[in-house]
Amino acid sequence: MTVVMARGRLVLEIPVDDLDLRAAKIRLLCTDIDGVLTTGALLYGPEPGHTKAFHVRDGAAIKHLQRSGIPVAFISGLDAGATVHRARDLGVEDCFAGHLDKLPVLDQLCAKYGLTYDQVAHLGDDLPDLPLLRRVGLACCPADAVEEVQAVCHWTVPVAGGRGVLRQVAERILKAQGRWAELVNKY
């Protein structure tokens, strides 16, 4: 990064790199849930079922992507009502809960949207995400992802799962596509 003077103001210049080139092609963001949009903790009480906590910034980032024409898909190995409810609240049409074999879901989504793997980003943290992460154009994981996942990802985001990691990925995609400034200027 360099700081330069432009029109009388200091401007931070971020060089274009491979991640930016990959992010510029993204037309669909897929994400795991537990350990990515949540910390991975499942809270159990005396009643059947469990609850999860989702980070509000990830939700806002999902809405930013959707408004920019980039759909988001949830692909989770755990069939959980909380995941379905969160998808509904955010208007995520493609919610696949209870799918440990995630590659057929990715193929279904690519067919639905007319995309190739290089136009898809996936955010995952554990072994069931490996088949997707090895194929997509932008493979990302949270900082606390398992070692095998980090080894195949293009970007290990310096944020832990459940702490706004999707927000960081969304921002990178939107900046690489020249859409971030417009979004910020709306505020």
Contacts in CASP RR format, 6 or more apart in sequence:
PFRMAT RR
TARGET T0000
AUTHOR 0000-0000-0000
METHOD contacts of the structure
MODEL  1
MTVVMARGRLVLEIPVDDLDLRAAKIRLLCTDIDGVLTTGALLYGPEPGH
TKAFHVRDGAAIKHLQRSGIPVAFISGLDAGATVHRARDLGVEDCFAGHL
DKLPVLDQLCAKYGLTYDQVAHLGDDLPDLPLLRRVGLACCPADAVEEVQ
AVCHWTVPVAGGRGVLRQVAERILKAQGRWAELVNKY
1 12 0 8 1.000
1 13 0 8 1.000
1 14 0 8 1.000
1 15 0 8 1.000
2 12 0 8 1.000
2 13 0 8 1.000
2 15 0 8 1.000
3 10 0 8 1.000
3 11 0 8 1.000
3 12 0 8 1.000
3 13 0 8 1.000
4 10 0 8 1.000
4 11 0 8 1.000
4 13 0 8 1.000
5 11 0 8 1.000
18 154 0 8 1.000
19 138 0 8 1.000
19 154 0 8 1.000
19 155 0 8 1.000
19 172 0 8 1.000
19 176 0 8 1.000
20 172 0 8 1.000
20 175 0 8 1.000
20 176 0 8 1.000
21 176 0 8 1.000
22 118 0 8 1.000
22 121 0 8 1.000
22 137 0 8 1.000
22 138 0 8 1.000
22 154 0 8 1.000
22 176 0 8 1.000
23 121 0 8 1.000
23 138 0 8 1.000
23 172 0 8 1.000
23 173 0 8 1.000
23 175 0 8 1.000
23 176 0 8 1.000
23 177 0 8 1.000
24 176 0 8 1.000
24 177 0 8 1.000
25 118 0 8 1.000
25 119 0 8 1.000
25 137 0 8 1.000
25 138 0 8 1.000
26 70 0 8 1.000
26 119 0 8 1.000
26 120 0 8 1.000
26 121 0 8 1.000
26 137 0 8 1.000
26 138 0 8 1.000
26 173 0 8 1.000
26 176 0 8 1.000
26 177 0 8 1.000
27 70 0 8 1.000
27 113 0 8 1.000
27 115 0 8 1.000
27 119 0 8 1.000
27 120 0 8 1.000
28 70 0 8 1.000
28 71 0 8 1.000
28 72 0 8 1.000
28 73 0 8 1.000
28 109 0 8 1.000
28 110 0 8 1.000
28 113 0 8 1.000
28 115 0 8 1.000
28 119 0 8 1.000
28 120 0 8 1.000
28 121 0 8 1.000
29 65 0 8 1.000
29 70 0 8 1.000
29 71 0 8 1.000
29 72 0 8 1.000
29 73 0 8 1.000
29 120 0 8 1.000
29 121 0 8 1.000
29 122 0 8 1.000
29 123 0 8 1.000
29 166 0 8 1.000
29 169 0 8 1.000
29 170 0 8 1.000
29 173 0 8 1.000
30 72 0 8 1.000
30 73 0 8 1.000
30 74 0 8 1.000
30 75 0 8 1.000
30 106 0 8 1.000
30 109 0 8 1.000
30 120 0 8 1.000
30 121 0 8 1.000
30 122 0 8 1.000
30 123 0 8 1.000
30 132 0 8 1.000
30 136 0 8 1.000
31 37 0 8 1.000
31 72 0 8 1.000
31 73 0 8 1.000
31 74 0 8 1.000
31 75 0 8 1.000
31 122 0 8 1.000
31 123 0 8 1.000
31 124 0 8 1.000
31 166 0 8 1.000
32 75 0 8 1.000
32 76 0 8 1.000
32 77 0 8 1.000
32 122 0 8 1.000
32 123 0 8 1.000
32 124 0 8 1.000
32 125 0 8 1.000
32 126 0 8 1.000
32 128 0 8 1.000
32 129 0 8 1.000
33 52 0 8 1.000
33 74 0 8 1.000
33 76 0 8 1.000
33 77 0 8 1.000
33 78 0 8 1.000
33 80 0 8 1.000
33 83 0 8 1.000
33 86 0 8 1.000
33 97 0 8 1.000
34 40 0 8 1.000
34 42 0 8 1.000
34 52 0 8 1.000
34 76 0 8 1.000
34 77 0 8 1.000
34 78 0 8 1.000
35 124 0 8 1.000
35 125 0 8 1.000
35 126 0 8 1.000
35 142 0 8 1.000
35 144 0 8 1.000
35 161 0 8 1.000
35 162 0 8 1.000
36 123 0 8 1.000
36 124 0 8 1.000
36 125 0 8 1.000
36 141 0 8 1.000
36 142 0 8 1.000
36 161 0 8 1.000
36 162 0 8 1.000
36 165 0 8 1.000
36 166 0 8 1.000
37 54 0 8 1.000
37 55 0 8 1.000
37 58 0 8 1.000
37 74 0 8 1.000
37 86 0 8 1.000
37 161 0 8 1.000
37 162 0 8 1.000
37 165 0 8 1.000
37 166 0 8 1.000
38 52 0 8 1.000
38 53 0 8 1.000
38 54 0 8 1.000
38 161 0 8 1.000
38 162 0 8 1.000
39 53 0 8 1.000
39 160 0 8 1.000
39 161 0 8 1.000
39 162 0 8 1.000
39 163 0 8 1.000
40 52 0 8 1.000
40 161 0 8 1.000
40 162 0 8 1.000
41 52 0 8 1.000
41 53 0 8 1.000
42 50 0 8 1.000
42 51 0 8 1.000
42 52 0 8 1.000
43 50 0 8 1.000
43 51 0 8 1.000
43 52 0 8 1.000
43 53 0 8 1.000
44 50 0 8 1.000
50 80 0 8 1.000
50 82 0 8 1.000
51 82 0 8 1.000
52 80 0 8 1.000
52 82 0 8 1.000
52 83 0 8 1.000
52 86 0 8 1.000
53 162 0 8 1.000
54 86 0 8 1.000
54 162 0 8 1.000
55 162 0 8 1.000
55 163 0 8 1.000
55 164 0 8 1.000
55 166 0 8 1.000
55 167 0 8 1.000
57 164 0 8 1.000
57 167 0 8 1.000
58 162 0 8 1.000
58 164 0 8 1.000
58 165 0 8 1.000
58 166 0 8 1.000
58 167 0 8 1.000
59 90 0 8 1.000
59 166 0 8 1.000
59 167 0 8 1.000
60 167 0 8 1.000
61 164 0 8 1.000
61 166 0 8 1.000
61 167 0 8 1.000
61 169 0 8 1.000
61 170 0 8 1.000
61 171 0 8 1.000
62 72 0 8 1.000
62 90 0 8 1.000
62 92 0 8 1.000
62 166 0 8 1.000
62 170 0 8 1.000
63 90 0 8 1.000
64 170 0 8 1.000
64 174 0 8 1.000
64 183 0 8 1.000
65 71 0 8 1.000
65 72 0 8 1.000
65 170 0 8 1.000
65 173 0 8 1.000
65 174 0 8 1.000
66 72 0 8 1.000
66 91 0 8 1.000
67 183 0 8 1.000
68 174 0 8 1.000
68 177 0 8 1.000
68 179 0 8 1.000
68 183 0 8 1.000
70 173 0 8 1.000
71 92 0 8 1.000
71 93 0 8 1.000
71 94 0 8 1.000
71 113 0 8 1.000
72 90 0 8 1.000
72 92 0 8 1.000
72 94 0 8 1.000
73 92 0 8 1.000
73 94 0 8 1.000
73 95 0 8 1.000
73 96 0 8 1.000
73 105 0 8 1.000
73 109 0 8 1.000
74 83 0 8 1.000
74 86 0 8 1.000
74 87 0 8 1.000
74 92 0 8 1.000
74 94 0 8 1.000
74 95 0 8 1.000
74 96 0 8 1.000
74 97 0 8 1.000
75 96 0 8 1.000
75 99 0 8 1.000
75 102 0 8 1.000
75 105 0 8 1.000
75 106 0 8 1.000
75 122 0 8 1.000
75 132 0 8 1.000
76 83 0 8 1.000
76 96 0 8 1.000
76 97 0 8 1.000
76 98 0 8 1.000
76 99 0 8 1.000
77 97 0 8 1.000
77 98 0 8 1.000
77 99 0 8 1.000
77 100 0 8 1.000
77 102 0 8 1.000
77 128 0 8 1.000
78 97 0 8 1.000
78 98 0 8 1.000
79 97 0 8 1.000
79 98 0 8 1.000
80 97 0 8 1.000
81 97 0 8 1.000
83 95 0 8 1.000
83 97 0 8 1.000
84 95 0 8 1.000
84 97 0 8 1.000
86 92 0 8 1.000
87 95 0 8 1.000
88 95 0 8 1.000
94 109 0 8 1.000
94 112 0 8 1.000
96 102 0 8 1.000
96 105 0 8 1.000
99 105 0 8 1.000
100 128 0 8 1.000
101 128 0 8 1.000
102 128 0 8 1.000
102 129 0 8 1.000
102 131 0 8 1.000
102 132 0 8 1.000
103 131 0 8 1.000
103 132 0 8 1.000
103 135 0 8 1.000
106 117 0 8 1.000
106 120 0 8 1.000
106 122 0 8 1.000
106 131 0 8 1.000
106 132 0 8 1.000
106 135 0 8 1.000
106 136 0 8 1.000
109 115 0 8 1.000
109 120 0 8 1.000
110 116 0 8 1.000
110 117 0 8 1.000
110 120 0 8 1.000
117 135 0 8 1.000
117 136 0 8 1.000
117 137 0 8 1.000
118 136 0 8 1.000
118 137 0 8 1.000
119 137 0 8 1.000
120 136 0 8 1.000
120 137 0 8 1.000
120 138 0 8 1.000
121 136 0 8 1.000
121 137 0 8 1.000
121 138 0 8 1.000
121 139 0 8 1.000
121 140 0 8 1.000
121 169 0 8 1.000
121 173 0 8 1.000
122 129 0 8 1.000
122 132 0 8 1.000
122 133 0 8 1.000
122 136 0 8 1.000
122 138 0 8 1.000
122 139 0 8 1.000
122 140 0 8 1.000
123 140 0 8 1.000
123 141 0 8 1.000
123 142 0 8 1.000
123 165 0 8 1.000
123 166 0 8 1.000
123 169 0 8 1.000
124 132 0 8 1.000
124 133 0 8 1.000
124 140 0 8 1.000
124 141 0 8 1.000
124 142 0 8 1.000
124 145 0 8 1.000
124 149 0 8 1.000
125 141 0 8 1.000
125 142 0 8 1.000
125 144 0 8 1.000
125 145 0 8 1.000
125 146 0 8 1.000
125 149 0 8 1.000
125 161 0 8 1.000
126 145 0 8 1.000
126 146 0 8 1.000
126 149 0 8 1.000
127 146 0 8 1.000
127 148 0 8 1.000
127 149 0 8 1.000
129 141 0 8 1.000
129 149 0 8 1.000
130 148 0 8 1.000
130 149 0 8 1.000
130 152 0 8 1.000
132 139 0 8 1.000
133 139 0 8 1.000
133 141 0 8 1.000
133 149 0 8 1.000
133 152 0 8 1.000
133 153 0 8 1.000
134 152 0 8 1.000
137 154 0 8 1.000
138 154 0 8 1.000
138 155 0 8 1.000
138 169 0 8 1.000
138 173 0 8 1.000
139 152 0 8 1.000
139 153 0 8 1.000
139 154 0 8 1.000
139 155 0 8 1.000
140 153 0 8 1.000
140 154 0 8 1.000
140 155 0 8 1.000
140 156 0 8 1.000
140 157 0 8 1.000
140 165 0 8 1.000
140 169 0 8 1.000
141 149 0 8 1.000
141 150 0 8 1.000
141 153 0 8 1.000
141 155 0 8 1.000
141 156 0 8 1.000
141 157 0 8 1.000
142 156 0 8 1.000
142 157 0 8 1.000
142 159 0 8 1.000
142 160 0 8 1.000
142 161 0 8 1.000
142 162 0 8 1.000
142 163 0 8 1.000
142 165 0 8 1.000
143 156 0 8 1.000
143 157 0 8 1.000
143 158 0 8 1.000
143 159 0 8 1.000
143 160 0 8 1.000
143 161 0 8 1.000
143 165 0 8 1.000
144 160 0 8 1.000
144 161 0 8 1.000
145 153 0 8 1.000
145 156 0 8 1.000
150 156 0 8 1.000
155 169 0 8 1.000
155 172 0 8 1.000
157 165 0 8 1.000
157 168 0 8 1.000
157 169 0 8 1.000
158 168 0 8 1.000
159 165 0 8 1.000
159 167 0 8 1.000
159 168 0 8 1.000
171 180 0 8 1.000
174 180 0 8 1.000
174 183 0 8 1.000
END
